[in-house]
């Protein structure tokens, strides 16, 4: 499908943060209007938002960073604890002067934005959480155990370096696998060609997706609910019915923990509904983003 990614303005600058220091960061901007921050997920990059740049950019100034260790942003040799990455998103927003902007986070990006909203309620405005994890599934426990073994990082490096594009092709999933493209596979694979990129990827798998952190996060949501506290920002939980990575019942589970949120399902979409279900992704998102910034 055609898209506007090549017409987006590419910017690179050093973004200061307590978690990652002075980090060389790349982001793209497209469109005009109030700022809208798009945060990508695991093993992808800002490029995953390519098909929604034009429809979103018709109403907003879309800002699309590559997270630390992903895309064209540097991969520092440090901890990738989820709170460190969440705080980095706040530092990036502060650096650009868009604190409190409307935000859409996909998968890991959504999880990080949820954590950020709890840690720093003023950092983000109305938030769309698209297919984020929120429950420590058994496969995440198995992954964490495997990545905690002494030889895990070296084994991951050998597996990925054999053929980074093949690795990505086998591990990024759509409900319809024929929707995969060589174009996106090349983009996802690029940071995995370096030792620094593979090291960062391994730490994200082990630290950012730590099941203990997910469990603690869910408990903190339930504690707020039990105290009668709404989520700090307006929140839309959007989950595809045919997501092969994060099943939609996880969205329902999060909704029970965050009853103040809105919950909607997307028919016939994958974990990347903004790629393969654009016409079904946009209506609920655009309707929700019309929420005035600052509304409870």
N, C-alpha and C positions, 0 to 999 in steps of 0.2 A: 504494500500500500504506500502511496506517496505521503510524505510528511514534511514538516517545516524545520526539522532540526538543523539543516545546513544554513538556514536563515537566522537562527538564533545568534545573539552576540555572545562570544566566548570571552570570559574574563578570568584572569589569574592574579592572585594577590596573596600576601602573607596574612593569615588570620591568627591573631593572638588568642590563646586560651590557657587556662590553668591546667587543663587535662593534657593537651598535646603541644603546648608551647607555641612557638611561631611556626605555623604549618602552611606550606605552600598549597593553596586551595584553588581549584578550578570550578567555575559555575557558569551557567548560561542564563540569559535573560531574553524574554520575548513578550511583545505586546505592550499595552498601555493601560494604566488605571491603578487602583489600589494594589499593593503587593500581595502576591500569593506564592507561598513557599511550598515546593514539592520535594519530598524526601523519599529517596528510593530504598529498595530492600537489599537483602543479602545477595551477593554474587551478581549484582547488576550495577547500574550506575545511573546518573541523571538521564542518560539516553533512553531509559525505559519509558519516559514520559513523552516521547516524540509525537505520538499520534494525537495527543490532546493539547499540544502547544497552541495550535490555531484557535480551537474553540474556547479554550480558557484565556488565551491572550487577547481575544476580542473584548474581554471584560476586565482583565487584570494584567498587571505587570508580573509575569510569571518568572520566578527565580528558582533555578534548578541546580543545586550544588551536587558535586560528587563527594560523598562522605570520606572521612579518613580511611585510607587503605583501599579505596575503590576508585574506578574510573581514572581520571587524570589528576586526582589529588594524591599527595604524598602518603606513604605508608610508614609512619614512624615505628621504631622498635620500642614499644611501650605497652602498657595495659590497655585492653579494649573493653573494660568493664562497662556495662550498659549505662551507668550514670555518668561516666566520663564522656561517652559518645553523646548522651542527651545534653550534657552541659556544653559540649562543643557546638551543637545545633544552636543553643542560646547565644554562644559567643559569635557564631557566624551571623545570626540575626542582628546582634548588637553592632557588629562590624559594618553591616550594610545599612544600619539605621531602620530596620524593619521589625523591631521588637513589637510583639502583639499582632503580627500579620496572620491572616487566614492561612491555613496549612492543610496539605494532604500528605499523609504518610502511608506508604505501601509496605506491608509485611514487616520486616525488621525496622524500617523507618517509622511505621505506625507505632510499633511497640516503644521505640525510643521517644517519640513525641508524646505518647501517653505518660511515660515516666517523667519527661520534662515538665509537662503540665502539672503533675503532682509536686515536683520539686520547686518549680518557679512558675506560679500561675500566670504571671504577667508576660511570660516569654512568648506565648502563642495566643492567637485569637481563635475563632471557631475552627475546629479540627475535624477532618475526615480521616478515620482510621480504616484503611482498606486492607483487609485480610491479615491483620497482625496476629502473631501468636499471642497467647495469654494464659495457656494451660500447659504445664510440663508433661507433654505426651511421652509415652514409653520410648519412642524412637529418639527423643531428645535426651533422655537419660542414657540410652545406649551410646549416642553420639558423644555425649560429655565424657562418659567412661572411656571410650576409645581415644578421644583426643587428650585425655589426661595421662595416657601411658607414656613412659619415657621416650619411646622411639616414634611417637605419633607424628611429630612435626617432620621428621626426616622421611617417614613413609608417605606422608601427604605430599611433600615436595617431589618425591620420585614419581608418584602417580600423576600429579598435575603436569609436571614438566615434560612427560612423555609426549603429550599433545594437549595443550591447554584448551584449544577449541573443541576437541572431542570431549574433554572433561566437562566443559560448560554445556555442550549439547546434550550430554547424558544426564545432567543434574539440574537443569532448569526446565520445569514442566508446565505444559498447557493441558487443558482438558482435551484439546485436539492437537496432537503432536505435529501434525502437518503444518501448523501455523508458525513453527520455528523458522527463523531465517538465518542464513549464513552471515548477513550483515550484522545482526545483533550479537551473534556468537563471537565474531571477531572483536567487537567492543568489549563484551564481558571478559573475554580471555586475555585482553591486553595486560592488565595489572598482574595476572597470574604468570606472566612470562618471567618475572623477576623474583628473586629469593625474598625480597622485602614484601612483595605483594602476597606471596604464598604464606609467609610468616604472619602477616596481618590477617589473612583469611582464616588461618588456623586458630588464631587467638579469638577472632569473632565467633567461630564455631564453639570454642571451649568456654570463653568468658562471657561474651555478650548473650549467648543463648544458654547460659547455665540454668538448668532446671530449678536449682535452689533460688535463683534470682526471680525466675518466673513465678514460683510458688509464693515467695515473699511479696511480689508485686500484686498478685491476686488477693492475698490476704489483706494488703493495705487498702485495696479497693473495697473489699467486703467490710473492713472496719469503718471506712468512711460512710458506707451505706447504712451500717447498723447505728451510726451516730446521727443519721439523718442529714448528712452533708452531700450536696450534689457534686458532680465532677466540676473542677475549677473553671472549665471553659465549655461552651456549647460543643457537643460531640455527636457525630454521626458514625455509627459502626456499620460498615458496608462489606458484606461477605457474599461471594459467589456460590451458587448452589453446586457447581461442578468443579470447585477448587480441588486439585489433586494433592495439594501440599498442606493447607490449613483447612480442615473441614468446617462447614458453616456452623456446626453446633458450638464451636469455640466462640463465635460471635455471640450466639445466644447465651453462652455461659458468661461472657463479659457483660452482656446486657443485664443479666440478673444481678451482677455485682455493681453495675452502674445504671440503675433504673432511670436516672435523669437523662441518659443518652437516648438518641433515636437509633433504632435498628432496622436495617433494610437488607433484603437479599437481591442479588443480581442473578438473573436467569442466564444459563448457558455462558458462563464466563469462567476464567481460570483464576489462579492466584494473581494474575496480571490482567485484571478486567480492563484497565486503562489501555491495554494493548489489543486484546482480542474481543472485547465487548464494549467498544467505545460508545456506541449508540445507546446502550443500556446503562453504562456507567455515568454518562454526563447528566441526564435529567435529575436524578436525586442529588448529585453533587452540586450542580448549579443552583438548585432550589435551596439546598442547605447553606451554601456559601453566601446567599443573600441575607443571612442573619447579620444584623448590624454588629460590628466589632464592639465588644464591651457588654453585650447583652448576657445575662446569666444563662 
